[in-house]
């Protein structure tokens, strides 16, 4: 299901993520979700006074009756919100990076010496229900997900499940709402608000130092089966707008209500922006291939040196795709200098790769 080929891996991973929950696996038992705290569980400052809490989502609402101590994240980036709020999940779902516990380097310090979570993988048949049940969760988070109703009902047999919000497309919840939803489920709404504000402030500070970003146009893309562009509902695109950039006016007309789509060679004009961020498997190889494409090579964004290339298999590339309260400061530190070089108005300015 997730492609073994590493060039380009990103869009394939995201496209596969839409299929990640396509079918439901039979539940192997009716294990209780009220187990005691195990490895990785951590005391909460919220206390029992915050509970019960009820969280609305795509399939109705879920009540969390007491402080969760054994949290499993089915949502692909939910673990970062849990970690940012002082908890360590007992199980996480991996979709990129191959990191221990599915915890990226931008979030490692939040483990605080706790054991890394058990990593759940997907084989194309949806969440690993039996393995999730074996972890004895008392809360399952599937906020950044495409959980189906059947899967929601199956997982709900042994623990409260918070599914994706109905207000957004699957895998379309902004990181702010994701963090706040997780905070609500953990009985830490105020702490979640502080986490969101701290990250937003760091992005705003970076944007303030680059006034040339304001109202400049930008787009993110990846060379998957041609040229795949990310729409306004995608978290990567939202980062560009948070930095002050404007997305192409007709982007969503081309993309539809999906997180992204391939564009035809007749619509490569969509890529001709003040800055174009390419997420690629190999910078030298993929940029060379793009620059040989007759429908692309003569665009001004190419001739004027306004391309930014992000190595998708690097920690930086993984963080760019992860888009969480913890990964974003890590990304901004590296992406902003590249964008600044791209939009400085000088064709001979080289957009350098970050040192790490």
N, C-alpha and C positions, 0 to 999 in steps of 0.2 A: 504494500500500500504506500508507505512513504518511500519515495524513489531512492535507490542506492546510489544512483548517479549524483555527483555533487555539483554538476553544472547544467543548468542552474537549479538549485534545490528549493529556493524560497517559494516560488509560486506553486510548484508541485506540492510542497508541504502544506501550503495553505489550501490549495484545491483539495488535497487529500484530507485536510482537516474538516472540510465540509462533508466529506464522506466518512469521517472518523466515527460518527455516530449513526451510520446509515442503517444498521441492523442491530437487533438486540440479542445479547447472549443469554442463555437460560441461567437462572439463578441457581446456585448449587446448594442453598440452604437458607433457613430463616433465622440467621444469626441476629442477635440483639445489637442495637446500636448504642447501648448504654455501658460499654466496657470501661474499665478503669484506665487511667492515663498510662501510656506506655512510653517507649523510647521516642523522644522528640516532642512529647507533650510538655507544656510549660504552664506554670501558674499564670493566671490572668489578673490584671488590676481591676477589671470590670466588676468581678464578684457576681454572686447570684442575684443581687438586687436589680441587675439589668434585665433579668429574664422573668417571664417568657417574652420573646420577641416574635413578631410575625413579619415575614418578608414576602412581598408580592413578586411574581415572576410570570413567565409565559404560560405556565400551566395552572395558574391560580395563585395560591399563597402557601407558605410553609411556616409552621410555628416551631421555633426552637425553644424548648421548655426550660432548659438549664444550660449552664456554661459548657460549651463543647470542649472536650479534652482530646478527642481522637478524630482529627479532621482529615478527610481525604479530598484532594482536589482533582476533579474530573475536567474542569475548565483548564484550558491550556496555559493560562498565565495567572490563574487564581492564587498560586502559591506565593507569588511576590506580595500580594495584598495581605495574605495571612502572616507572612514573615514581617512585613512592615508594621503590623499591629501587635508584634510581640509573641506570636504563636508559631510553633513549628508543626507542620502537618505530618501525619504518620505515613501518608501516601500521596504521591504526585503523579501526574500524567505527562510523559515526555513527548515532545514533538520536534525539538531541534536541539543541537548542541552536544548531546551525549554527556551532559554534566552529571556528576555524582548527586543523586537525589533529585535530579532535574532542577538544580539550583545553580543559576548562573553566577559568574564571578562578581557581578554587581550586587549580589544579594548574599554572598557567602558569609559575610560578617554577622548577618542576622541569625545565623544558626546558633551563635553564642556557645559553641562547644557541644551542642546537642547532636545526637546521631542523625545522619542524613535520612530523609524519608525513603520509604520503599518506592521504587519507580514502577509505575504501571505502563505497560506498552499496549499498542493496539495492532491487531493483525488484520484489520479490515472488517471486523465483526462487531465493532462498538466497544463500549467500556468493558473491562475485564471483571464482570460482575462477581464471579466466584472469588477472585483474588481481592477485590474490594471488600467483600463480606468477611473474608478471613482476617482483614485488618481490624475488624470490630469497630467501625467508625460510629461516632455519635453525631456526625454532621458530614454531609457530602456537598461540596460546592461545585457547581457546573455553570458558573456565570459567563465566562468567556468560552462558550461552547455552542454546539448545534444539537444538543440533546433532544431526542424525539420524545413524544408523549409516552410511547411504550417503554422506552428506556427509563424515563422519569418514574413511571409507575413501578417498574421492576426494582430500581434502586431504592425506592421509597419503602419497600417491604422491610428493610432492616435499618434504615436511618433516615432522618429528615434530609430532604434534598432541596437545595436552592438552585433552580434552573436559570437559564438566561432570561433577561428582561424582555417583555413583549414589545417595548417601545422601539427596539432596534432589530435589525436583521441578525441572523445567527452569526456569531463571531464579529458583531458590529458594535458591541457595547464600548463606549469610551472608557479609558482607564480610570477616569475620575469616578464615574458611576460604578464601575467594577469595585474600586476600593471602598466606596461608600456602602455598597450592597454587602460586601464581605464584612465591613465594620458593623453594619446593622445585625448581621447574623451572629457575629461574635460578641454582641453586646458592647461594642466599642464605637458608637457613632461619632463621638466627639474626637476621639483619637484618629479616626479615619479622616475626618475633616481637616485635622492638623497635618496629616500625611499628604493629603491632596494639595493643601495650600503651600506646603514647603516645596513640593515638586513644581507646582505652577509658578511659584516665586522664582525658582532657579531658572526656569525656562524664560520667564518674563525678563529677568535680569540679563540673560544672554541676548534676548531680542533687543533690549534697550541699548545695548552696546553696538548694535548693527542696524541703525535706522534705515540703511539702504534696503533692508529686507522688506520694509513696509510697502505693500501694494505691488511689489515685484511678483511675477508669476513663477510658479514652480510645480513640479510633478515628480512622482516616484514611479519607477518602472523596473521591470526585470526581463531579460531576454529569454522568456519561456515560450517555446513553440512560436517563435517570432518575437513580437513585442507586446508584453503584458503590462498594462498600466493599472495603478491602484486608484480606486474611486474615493469620493469624499467621505464615505462611511468607513474607510479603512483607517486603522489607527496610525499608520505611517503618514498618510496624507494629513491627518489632523495635526501631527507634530509640525508639519510645514506651516500650516495656518497659525498655530500657536506661536511660531517664531516670526509671524508677520507676513508671510507669503500669501498670495492669492492663487487658488486653483483655477484651471481653465474654465471659462463659463459654461462650455458645452460638455464638460467632462462626464457628468452624470447622464446626459442624453446618450452618450456613447456606451457608458458602463451599464446603465440601468440601475437596478437596486442591489447589485452584487458588490462585493468588496473590491472587485477588479475584473478586467476582461482583456482579451487580446484585441489589438487594433489592426485593421487591415492596412496594407501598404498605401492605400489611397487616403488614409487618415493619419499618416505619420506627422502631419502638420500639428496634431495635438501635442506632439513632443517638443515643438519649437518654443521653449519657454526661456525666461530669464535664467533659470537654473533647472537642470534635469538630473535627478538622482537615480543612478542605475545601481541596483543590487545584483551583483554578479558572482558567479562561481570562481572565476579567474579573471582578474582585472586586465592583464595583458592580452590574454586569449580572446575574451569576450569583447573588449573594446576594439580590438583589431577586426573581429568579425563584423561588429556593428558598423565600423567605418568603411567597410567594403560594400555595405548594403546601399544600392543605388537610390532607394527610397528615403534613406536616412542621412547619408554622408554629406549632402549638400545643404542640410538645414543650418540656419545661423547658429543654433545652439552648439553645433559641432565646430563650425568654422571660427567661431569667436571664443572657443575654449570655455564654454559654460556648463560642461558636464562634470558631475561628481560621481565617482565610482566607489562603492562600498563592497568590500570583500565579504560575501555572505557567510563564508565558513569561519570567519574570524569571530572573536568574542564581540567585537564591535558590530559586525554584521548580525550576529545572533541577537544582541541587545536591541538593534534597530528593528528587528522583526518582533521582538518580545513586547515592547511598548507597555511598560508598567511604571508605577510610581518609583520603583527602585532602579529600573534600567534606563529611564529617560535622562537623568542627570549624566550618566555614563555616556550616553549617545550624544547629548548636546555638546559635551566637552570636546568631542571629536568631529561632529558634523558641522558645527557652526564655523570653524576655521575653513573647512572645505567650501561651504556655501559662500562665505565672504570672498574667497579667492575667485569663485565662479562668477560673482556678480560685480566685480570691481571695475568692469568696463575695459579691461586690458586683455586682449586676446593672448598675449604672451605670458600671462600669469599662470603658472602651473598649479593645478589643484593637487596638493600632495596627499599621500596616504598617511594616516596617523601612525605614530610610532608603535602603538599597541591597540 
